[in-house]
């Protein structure tokens, strides 16, 4: 229902930047920057043009990273993934 009322960009912003501000955690949450929590989702598609791709995570969610640890990597070769902290090649749940 919210997709009918708000743009995809506003919904994503609400889930990231706005919630970080509400929690007073703008430095660590809702941003991609040194010192921030390394929480990322990589999807197959462009959620800014069709947010519905988020409704089928089994099909469209290709990478899940929480606190810099990769929990799911369906991007293909692990050689293409580099640990954000060390530059080491990663491919499965490896601690930072």
C-alpha positions in Angstrom: 0.0 0.0 0.0 2.8 2.4 0.8 4.2 2.0 -2.7 1.0 3.5 -4.0 1.5 6.6 -1.8 5.2 7.3 -1.8 8.0 7.1 -4.3 10.5 4.2 -4.1 13.2 6.7 -3.2 11.2 8.1 -0.3 10.4 4.6 1.0 14.1 3.6 0.9 15.1 6.9 2.5 12.6 6.3 5.3 14.0 2.8 5.9 17.6 4.0 6.1 18.4 7.7 6.6 15.2 8.8 8.4 15.2 5.8 10.8 18.9 6.5 11.6 18.0 10.1 12.4 15.1 9.0 14.6 17.5 6.7 16.5 20.1 9.5 16.7 22.6 7.2 14.9 23.2 9.1 11.7 27.0 8.5 11.9 26.6 4.7 12.1 23.3 3.9 10.3 21.7 4.8 7.1 25.0 5.7 5.4 27.9 4.1 3.6 30.9 5.7 5.1 34.1 4.8 7.1 33.1 4.0 10.7 29.5 3.2 9.8 27.9 -0.2 10.2 28.5 -2.2 7.1 25.0 -3.3 6.5 24.2 -3.7 2.8 21.6 -5.4 0.6 22.4 -5.9 -3.1 19.5 -6.8 -5.3 19.1 -7.9 -8.9 17.3 -4.9 -10.3 16.7 -1.3 -9.6 14.5 -0.7 -6.5 14.3 3.0 -7.4 12.3 2.1 -10.5 10.4 -0.9 -9.1 10.5 -1.4 -5.4 8.5 -4.6 -5.8 11.7 -6.5 -6.5 12.2 -6.4 -2.7 9.0 -8.5 -2.3 10.8 -11.6 -3.7 14.1 -11.9 -1.7 14.7 -15.5 -2.7 14.9 -14.5 -6.3 16.2 -10.9 -6.2 18.4 -10.6 -3.0 21.9 -11.3 -4.2 24.1 -10.2 -1.3 23.4 -9.6 2.4 26.1 -8.0 4.6 25.6 -7.3 8.3 28.3 -5.5 10.3 30.8 -6.2 7.5 30.1 -10.0 7.4 28.7 -11.4 4.3 25.9 -13.8 5.0 24.6 -14.4 1.5 26.6 -14.1 -1.7 24.7 -15.1 -4.9 26.7 -12.7 -7.1 28.8 -15.5 -8.6 32.5 -15.8 -8.1 33.8 -15.0 -4.6 36.9 -13.6 -6.2 34.9 -10.5 -7.2 34.0 -9.7 -3.6 36.5 -7.8 -1.4 36.3 -7.5 2.3 35.6 -3.8 3.0 38.0 -3.7 5.9 41.1 -5.7 4.8 40.9 -6.0 1.0 40.9 -9.8 1.4 38.8 -11.9 -1.0 35.6 -13.1 0.8 32.8 -15.4 -0.2 30.8 -16.7 2.7 30.1 -15.7 6.3 33.6 -14.6 7.3 34.1 -12.3 10.3 35.8 -8.9 9.5 
